[in-house]
């Protein structure tokens, strides 16, 4: 079941990357690059950092194929997908929760400390989106608005607590994924944002 949601999260992230390419009117190659980058690069960067020398997305090519499928889906049906964007955002929240949980679990497995677990969990969940925005010369969305990376961080902290209390890994992953997704849902429904820094006019 978790593997299915992992693939689903990859698909939704890939679609969001492809839609960003559509907004910037990139060609099909640019669209596919953004789709794949958004879908799998967070996990790839995490695996490289922790020393898992062949990242999971390259061991199991279903993740790449799902990202490619997401890109093609947008290329041929972008207007219809754009109309369903609110629904896709809810699936994106599920992907966020799953990726945050898997990232935290893998960080613990490779012996990362508490801060490292939080960082790697958040990177897994948001890294693809940040790299996507950088490639199209935008300030990453997670740094500008939305209670997004914060939800992943809270999820990672939850997994650390559950791991300290001795719960099974499966239970830790499920609770972390559900909590992170639930927090993201609440932020979307109630329009929750972190406070912004005061704008200063500095010459």
C-alpha positions as CSV (number, residue, x, y, z in Angstrom):
1,X,0.0,0.0,0.0
2,X,2.8,2.4,0.9
3,X,4.6,1.6,-2.4
4,X,1.4,2.5,-4.2
5,X,1.1,5.9,-2.5
6,X,4.8,6.5,-3.2
7,X,4.2,6.0,-6.9
8,X,1.0,8.2,-6.6
9,X,3.0,10.9,-4.9
10,X,5.6,10.7,-7.7
11,X,2.9,11.0,-10.3
12,X,1.3,14.0,-8.7
13,X,4.6,15.8,-8.2
14,X,5.5,15.1,-11.8
15,X,2.2,16.6,-13.0
16,X,2.9,19.7,-11.0
17,X,6.3,20.0,-12.6
18,X,4.8,19.6,-16.1
19,X,2.1,22.2,-15.4
20,X,4.9,24.6,-14.4
21,X,6.5,23.9,-17.7
22,X,3.2,24.6,-19.4
23,X,2.9,27.9,-17.6
24,X,6.4,28.9,-19.0
25,X,5.5,27.5,-22.5
26,X,8.5,25.2,-22.6
27,X,8.9,22.6,-25.4
28,X,8.2,18.9,-24.7
29,X,11.8,18.2,-23.7
30,X,11.7,21.0,-21.1
31,X,8.3,19.7,-19.9
32,X,9.7,16.2,-19.4
33,X,12.8,17.5,-17.6
34,X,10.6,19.4,-15.1
35,X,8.3,16.5,-14.7
36,X,11.1,14.0,-13.9
37,X,13.0,16.5,-11.7
38,X,9.9,17.3,-9.7
39,X,8.9,13.6,-9.4
40,X,12.2,12.0,-8.3
41,X,15.0,14.5,-7.5
42,X,14.1,15.0,-3.9
43,X,14.6,11.2,-3.2
44,X,17.7,11.1,-5.4
45,X,19.4,14.0,-3.6
46,X,18.5,12.4,-0.2
47,X,20.1,9.0,-1.3
48,X,23.3,10.7,-2.5
49,X,23.6,12.6,0.8
50,X,23.2,9.5,3.0
51,X,25.5,7.4,0.7
52,X,23.0,5.1,-0.9
53,X,25.1,5.0,-4.0
54,X,22.4,4.0,-6.5
55,X,19.4,6.1,-5.6
56,X,16.0,4.3,-5.2
57,X,14.5,6.0,-8.3
58,X,17.2,4.5,-10.5
59,X,16.9,1.0,-8.9
60,X,13.2,0.9,-9.4
61,X,12.5,2.6,-12.8
62,X,8.8,2.6,-12.2
63,X,9.4,6.0,-10.5
64,X,11.0,7.4,-13.7
65,X,8.3,5.8,-15.9
66,X,5.5,7.3,-13.7
67,X,7.2,10.7,-13.9
68,X,7.4,10.4,-17.7
69,X,3.7,9.4,-17.8
70,X,2.8,12.5,-15.7
71,X,4.6,14.7,-18.2
72,X,2.9,13.2,-21.2
73,X,-0.4,13.4,-19.5
74,X,0.0,17.2,-19.1
75,X,1.4,17.6,-22.6
76,X,-1.7,16.0,-24.2
77,X,-4.4,17.1,-21.7
78,X,-3.1,20.2,-19.9
79,X,-6.4,22.2,-20.0
80,X,-8.4,19.3,-18.4
81,X,-5.8,18.7,-15.8
82,X,-5.6,22.4,-14.9
83,X,-9.4,22.4,-14.3
84,X,-8.8,19.6,-11.8
85,X,-6.0,21.3,-10.0
86,X,-7.8,21.6,-6.7
87,X,-8.2,17.8,-6.6
88,X,-4.6,17.3,-7.6
89,X,-3.5,19.5,-4.7
90,X,-5.1,17.1,-2.3
91,X,-3.2,14.2,-3.9
92,X,-0.1,16.3,-3.7
93,X,-0.7,16.5,0.1
94,X,-0.8,12.7,0.2
95,X,2.5,12.6,-1.8
96,X,4.0,15.1,0.6
97,X,3.1,12.9,3.6
98,X,4.4,9.7,2.1
99,X,7.7,11.3,0.9
100,X,8.3,12.9,4.3
101,X,7.7,9.6,6.1
102,X,9.9,7.6,3.7
103,X,12.6,10.2,3.8
104,X,12.6,10.2,7.6
105,X,12.6,6.4,7.8
106,X,15.5,6.1,5.4
107,X,17.5,8.8,7.3
108,X,17.0,6.8,10.5
109,X,18.0,3.6,8.8
110,X,21.3,5.1,7.7
111,X,22.0,6.5,11.2
112,X,21.2,10.2,10.8
113,X,20.8,12.3,14.0
114,X,17.6,14.1,14.8
115,X,18.4,17.2,12.9
116,X,19.6,15.2,10.0
117,X,16.4,13.2,10.0
118,X,14.3,16.4,9.9
119,X,16.4,17.8,7.1
120,X,16.4,14.7,4.9
121,X,12.7,14.1,5.4
122,X,11.9,17.7,4.4
123,X,14.3,17.5,1.5
124,X,12.7,14.3,0.2
125,X,9.3,15.9,0.3
126,X,10.2,19.3,-1.1
127,X,13.5,19.0,-3.0
128,X,11.9,18.2,-6.3
129,X,9.6,21.2,-6.2
130,X,12.4,23.5,-5.1
131,X,14.7,22.3,-8.0
132,X,11.8,22.7,-10.4
133,X,11.3,26.3,-9.4
134,X,15.0,27.1,-9.7
135,X,15.1,25.7,-13.2
136,X,12.4,28.1,-14.3
137,X,14.1,31.0,-12.4
138,X,11.5,31.4,-9.7
139,X,12.0,31.7,-5.9
140,X,11.0,28.2,-4.7
141,X,7.4,28.1,-3.7
142,X,8.1,26.5,-0.3
143,X,10.2,29.5,0.7
144,X,7.5,32.0,-0.3
145,X,4.2,30.7,0.9
146,X,2.1,27.7,1.9
147,X,2.4,25.6,5.0
148,X,4.2,22.9,3.1
149,X,7.8,22.2,4.2
150,X,6.7,22.9,7.8
151,X,4.2,20.0,7.6
152,X,7.0,17.7,6.5
153,X,9.2,18.9,9.4
154,X,6.4,18.2,11.9
155,X,6.0,14.8,10.4
156,X,9.7,14.1,10.8
157,X,9.7,15.2,14.4
158,X,6.7,12.8,15.0
159,X,8.7,9.9,13.5
160,X,11.6,10.7,15.8
161,X,9.3,10.5,18.8
162,X,7.7,7.3,17.7
163,X,11.1,5.8,17.0
164,X,12.4,6.8,20.4
165,X,9.3,5.1,22.0
166,X,10.1,1.9,20.1
167,X,7.2,1.6,17.7
168,X,7.6,-0.6,14.6
169,X,8.9,1.1,11.5
170,X,5.6,0.4,9.6
171,X,3.6,2.1,12.3
172,X,6.0,5.1,12.4
173,X,5.7,5.5,8.6
174,X,1.9,5.3,8.5
175,X,1.4,7.7,11.4
176,X,4.0,10.2,10.0
177,X,2.5,10.1,6.5
178,X,-1.1,10.5,7.8
179,X,-0.2,13.3,10.2
180,X,1.9,15.2,7.6
181,X,-0.9,14.9,5.0
182,X,-3.5,15.9,7.6
183,X,-1.6,19.0,8.5
184,X,-1.3,19.9,4.9
185,X,-5.0,19.4,4.3
186,X,-5.8,21.7,7.3
187,X,-3.4,24.4,5.9
188,X,-5.1,24.2,2.6
189,X,-8.6,24.3,4.0
190,X,-8.0,27.1,6.5
191,X,-5.5,29.0,4.5
192,X,-2.7,28.7,7.1
193,X,0.6,30.4,6.3
194,X,3.8,31.1,8.2
195,X,4.3,34.8,9.0
196,X,6.3,36.7,6.4
197,X,9.3,38.9,7.0
198,X,8.7,42.7,6.9
199,X,9.6,44.2,3.5
200,X,12.5,46.6,3.8
201,X,13.4,49.2,1.3
202,X,17.2,49.0,1.3
203,X,19.3,50.8,-1.3
